[in-house]
Amino acid sequence: MPPVVEQLSLGPIATNCYVVRADAGAAEAVVVDPSGDAAEINLVLERMGARCSAILITHGHWDHLLGVADLAERTGAPVYMAEGERGLLEGPGFTPAEISLRPYAPDVLLEGGESIEAAGLTFDVLSVPGHSPAHLAYQSDGSLFSGDVLFAGSVGRTDLPGADWDTLADSIRSLVEAYPPETIVYSGHGPVTTLGVELERNPFLAHLRADRHA
């Protein structure tokens, strides 16, 4: 059974945060990318009657990190993050001057290939660089939390420091090849989609469509 997912659009550029539970009555939840005021996330958790048992970060861009320190301190939940981008949370480097981002040391450092057990769920940790050098995605029972790698109708930017289009394209290819088309994609911005819909319609994935028909 796929997890129950609540999508929150938080912060100054409407970044998606996800509260993920094994079922609608679960007493524990995982928060993916606490991207805004932790108080808002806590209100959602309280409404659900759920405790945050883990915080998963897809990548180190500031808009995905805004609530990490506050949420971790309020809940005691461990923070999981790519080792290659820990410095962006421990000492933010590309945060706009008008944005206040509290540094925080992640508890568990990842590279991709690991498996995380939390809140009655199992998350496969996937290395999907391209938008950022050590970007991660998390997959749990047909649900893919893709961060800023893949969106509905678009893909992550590659004009940022450490980004690369060819690397991003290879990462998306790896997702399409590893998971079935009905896999639900929970992106870092915008609405929910599926791998199949994006493979069929996303203008940035024309190279993948061409490869399949070659």
C-alpha positions in Angstrom: 0.0 0.0 0.0 1.4 3.4 -0.9 2.1 5.9 1.9 -0.4 8.6 2.8 1.2 11.9 1.8 0.2 15.5 2.7 1.7 18.2 0.5 2.4 21.6 2.0 3.6 24.6 -0.1 5.8 26.7 2.2 8.3 29.5 2.2 8.9 32.5 0.0 9.1 30.5 -3.3 6.3 27.9 -2.6 8.6 25.0 -2.0 6.9 21.6 -1.3 7.2 19.9 2.0 5.7 16.5 2.5 4.4 14.8 5.6 4.4 11.1 5.0 2.6 8.3 7.0 2.2 4.6 6.5 -1.6 5.0 6.8 -4.1 7.7 7.7 -4.1 6.6 11.4 -0.4 6.3 11.9 1.1 7.8 15.0 4.4 8.6 13.4 5.3 10.5 10.2 8.3 11.4 8.1 8.8 15.0 6.9 10.5 15.5 3.6 12.1 18.9 2.9 10.8 21.1 5.8 10.8 24.2 3.5 9.2 26.8 5.6 8.1 27.8 9.1 8.4 24.7 11.3 5.3 25.9 13.3 3.1 25.3 10.2 4.5 21.8 9.9 3.9 21.1 13.6 0.3 22.2 13.3 -0.2 19.6 10.6 1.4 16.9 12.7 -0.7 17.9 15.6 -3.9 17.7 13.5 -2.9 14.2 12.4 -2.0 13.2 15.9 1.4 12.1 14.5 5.0 12.5 15.8 7.8 13.4 13.4 10.2 10.5 13.5 12.6 11.4 10.7 13.4 14.4 8.5 14.6 13.6 5.0 16.4 16.3 2.9 16.6 15.9 -0.9 19.3 18.6 -1.4 21.0 21.6 0.1 19.4 24.5 -1.6 18.1 27.1 1.0 14.5 26.9 0.1 14.4 23.2 1.1 16.1 23.8 4.4 14.3 26.7 6.1 12.5 24.7 8.7 15.1 22.0 9.4 16.7 23.3 12.5 13.4 24.3 14.3 11.6 21.1 13.3 14.5 18.9 14.4 14.8 20.7 17.7 11.1 20.7 18.4 10.6 17.0 17.6 14.0 15.4 18.3 13.8 13.7 14.9 17.0 12.8 13.2 17.9 14.7 10.0 19.0 12.7 7.0 21.0 14.4 4.2 23.6 13.9 1.5 27.1 14.0 2.9 28.2 15.9 -0.2 25.8 18.8 0.6 26.0 18.9 4.4 28.0 22.2 4.3 24.9 24.0 2.8 23.0 23.2 6.0 25.8 23.5 8.5 27.0 26.8 7.1 24.6 28.1 4.4 26.5 29.3 1.3 24.0 30.5 -1.3 21.2 31.9 0.9 19.8 35.2 -0.2 20.6 38.1 2.1 17.0 38.6 3.1 16.5 35.0 4.1 17.3 33.7 7.6 18.4 30.1 7.6 19.6 28.6 10.9 22.5 26.2 10.5 22.1 22.6 11.7 24.3 19.5 11.7 22.6 16.6 10.0 22.4 13.4 12.1 22.7 10.8 9.3 24.8 11.3 6.2 23.9 9.6 3.0 25.4 8.9 -0.4 22.7 6.9 -2.2 22.0 3.2 -2.1 20.9 3.2 1.5 17.6 2.1 3.0 15.9 4.1 5.7 13.3 2.6 8.1 11.1 5.2 9.7 7.5 5.6 10.8 6.7 2.1 9.6 7.9 3.0 6.1 11.0 2.0 4.1 12.6 4.6 1.9 15.2 3.7 -0.8 17.8 6.5 -1.0 18.6 7.3 -4.6 21.6 9.4 -5.9 20.2 11.7 -8.6 22.7 14.5 -9.1 22.4 17.2 -11.8 20.4 20.0 -10.2 22.8 19.9 -7.4 26.0 17.8 -7.0 24.8 15.3 -4.4 21.0 15.5 -4.8 19.0 12.6 -3.4 15.5 11.3 -4.0 13.6 8.9 -1.8 11.3 6.1 -2.9 8.7 4.3 -0.8 6.2 1.8 -2.1 5.5 3.5 -5.4 5.9 7.1 -4.2 9.0 9.0 -5.3 10.1 12.2 -3.6 12.1 13.8 -6.3 13.1 17.1 -4.9 14.1 19.4 -7.8 15.1 16.7 -10.2 11.8 16.2 -12.0 8.6 18.3 -12.0 5.2 18.1 -13.7 6.1 19.4 -17.1 9.7 20.5 -16.3 13.0 19.5 -14.7 15.4 21.1 -12.3 17.5 24.1 -13.2 21.1 23.5 -14.4 22.3 27.1 -14.4 23.2 26.9 -10.7 26.6 26.2 -9.1 27.4 22.5 -9.3 24.5 21.8 -11.7 25.0 19.9 -15.1 22.4 19.1 -17.7 23.9 15.8 -18.9 24.2 14.6 -15.3 20.6 15.5 -14.6 19.4 13.8 -17.8 21.2 10.6 -16.7 19.6 10.8 -13.3 16.1 11.1 -14.7 16.8 8.2 -17.1 17.8 6.1 -14.0 14.5 6.8 -12.4 12.5 6.0 -15.5 14.4 2.7 -15.9 14.1 1.7 -12.2 10.5 2.4 -11.5 7.2 1.7 -13.3 5.2 4.5 -15.1 2.5 4.6 -12.4 5.1 5.7 -9.8 3.8 8.9 -8.1 6.2 11.8 -8.3 6.1 14.2 -5.4 8.3 17.1 -6.7 10.0 20.0 -4.9 7.7 22.5 -6.6 4.3 22.3 -8.3 1.7 19.5 -8.5 2.0 15.8 -8.1 2.6 13.8 -11.3 3.7 10.3 -12.4 6.8 9.0 -14.1 4.6 7.7 -17.0 3.0 11.1 -17.6 6.3 12.9 -17.6 7.9 10.4 -19.9 5.0 10.8 -22.3 4.5 14.6 -22.2 7.4 16.4 -20.5 9.2 18.5 -23.2 12.5 18.1 -21.4 12.4 14.3 -21.7 12.2 14.1 -25.5 15.6 12.4 -25.5 14.2 9.6 -23.4 11.1 9.1 -25.7 13.4 9.0 -28.7 15.6 6.4 -27.1 12.5 4.2 -26.4 11.4 4.4 -30.0 14.8 3.9 -31.5 
